Amino acid sequence: MSSEFNDQSCHGQGHTEQRTSHHSDKVKKNLITRLNRIEGQIRGIKSLIEKDTYCDDVITQISATQAALNGVGKLLLEGHLRTCVVERIQEGDEEIIDELLVTVQRLMKK
């Protein structure tokens, strides 16, 4: 997967600038495809609830959707580590480590 992130770069270090990330077209397409699928799963769950589907079946679909969303988070985290974090460490900005730890904690809560 690492080659997918080679044309990705992060801009706007510091707290006063807006920070952005530029994903390669391949990564962006992958993320959008995954999110579109998740969006469909959410609509499906809503439909199951509207149809009074058996709770265990709905919970199974919720679990699958959470796993898919976690996959998106992992993909973004990998790209962030390989690009933004490395770039900022190379620039001498060690505050990125604290930011990264907070980000990982947020992902692990789920």
C-alpha positions as CSV (number, residue, x, y, z in Angstrom):
1,M,0.0,0.0,0.0
2,S,2.9,2.4,0.6
3,S,3.2,3.3,-3.1
4,E,-0.3,4.6,-3.0
5,F,0.8,7.4,-0.8
6,N,3.9,8.6,-2.6
7,D,2.2,11.5,-4.3
8,Q,0.4,12.6,-1.2
9,S,1.7,15.6,0.7
10,C,0.5,17.6,3.6
11,H,0.5,21.3,3.9
12,G,-0.2,24.0,6.5
13,Q,1.9,22.9,9.4
14,G,1.4,25.1,12.5
15,H,-1.7,26.2,14.2
16,T,-2.5,29.4,12.3
17,E,-2.7,27.9,8.8
18,Q,-5.4,25.6,7.6
19,R,-3.9,22.1,7.3
20,T,-4.7,20.1,4.2
21,S,-3.7,16.8,2.7
22,H,-3.5,15.9,-0.9
23,H,-4.2,12.3,-1.7
24,S,-3.2,10.7,-5.0
25,D,-6.2,10.2,-7.4
26,K,-5.9,6.4,-6.7
27,V,-6.2,6.9,-2.9
28,K,-9.0,9.4,-3.2
29,K,-11.0,7.2,-5.5
30,N,-10.5,4.2,-3.1
31,L,-11.6,6.3,-0.1
32,I,-14.7,7.7,-2.0
33,T,-15.6,4.2,-3.2
34,R,-15.4,2.9,0.4
35,L,-17.4,5.8,1.7
36,N,-20.1,5.4,-0.9
37,R,-20.4,1.7,0.0
38,I,-20.7,2.7,3.7
39,E,-23.3,5.3,2.8
40,G,-25.3,2.5,1.1
41,Q,-24.9,0.3,4.2
42,I,-26.3,3.0,6.4
43,R,-29.3,3.4,4.2
44,G,-29.7,-0.4,4.3
45,I,-29.6,-0.4,8.1
46,K,-32.2,2.4,8.2
47,S,-34.4,0.3,5.8
48,L,-34.0,-2.8,8.0
49,I,-35.2,-0.8,11.1
50,E,-38.1,0.6,9.1
51,K,-39.1,-2.9,8.1
52,D,-38.9,-4.2,11.7
53,T,-36.1,-6.6,10.8
54,Y,-34.9,-9.0,13.5
55,C,-32.5,-7.1,15.8
56,D,-29.6,-9.5,15.5
57,D,-29.7,-9.1,11.7
58,V,-29.6,-5.3,12.1
59,I,-26.7,-5.5,14.6
60,T,-24.8,-7.7,12.2
61,Q,-25.1,-5.0,9.5
62,I,-24.1,-2.3,11.9
63,S,-21.0,-4.3,12.8
64,A,-20.1,-4.7,9.2
65,T,-20.5,-1.0,8.6
66,Q,-18.4,-0.1,11.6
67,A,-15.6,-2.4,10.2
68,A,-15.8,-0.7,6.9
69,L,-15.5,2.7,8.5
70,N,-12.6,1.5,10.5
71,G,-11.0,0.4,7.3
72,V,-11.3,4.0,5.9
73,G,-9.8,5.3,9.1
74,K,-6.8,2.9,8.9
75,L,-6.2,3.8,5.3
76,L,-6.2,7.5,6.2
77,L,-3.9,6.9,9.2
78,E,-1.4,5.0,7.1
79,G,-1.3,7.8,4.6
80,H,-1.0,10.3,7.4
81,L,1.9,8.4,9.0
82,R,3.8,7.9,5.7
83,T,3.5,11.5,4.6
84,C,2.4,14.2,7.0
85,V,4.0,12.7,10.1
86,V,7.3,11.9,8.4
87,E,7.4,15.3,6.7
88,R,6.8,17.2,9.9
89,I,9.4,15.1,11.9
90,Q,11.9,15.8,9.1
91,E,11.1,19.5,9.5
92,G,11.9,19.2,13.3
93,D,8.3,19.5,14.4
94,E,8.1,16.9,17.1
95,E,4.6,18.2,18.3
96,I,3.2,15.9,15.5
97,I,3.9,13.0,17.8
98,D,1.5,14.3,20.4
99,E,-1.1,15.0,17.7
100,L,-0.6,11.5,16.3
101,L,-1.1,9.9,19.8
102,V,-4.4,11.8,20.2
103,T,-5.5,10.7,16.7
104,V,-4.7,7.0,17.4
105,Q,-6.5,7.2,20.8
106,R,-9.6,8.6,18.9
107,L,-9.5,5.7,16.4
108,M,-9.1,3.1,19.1
109,K,-12.1,4.3,21.1
110,K,-14.4,2.9,18.5
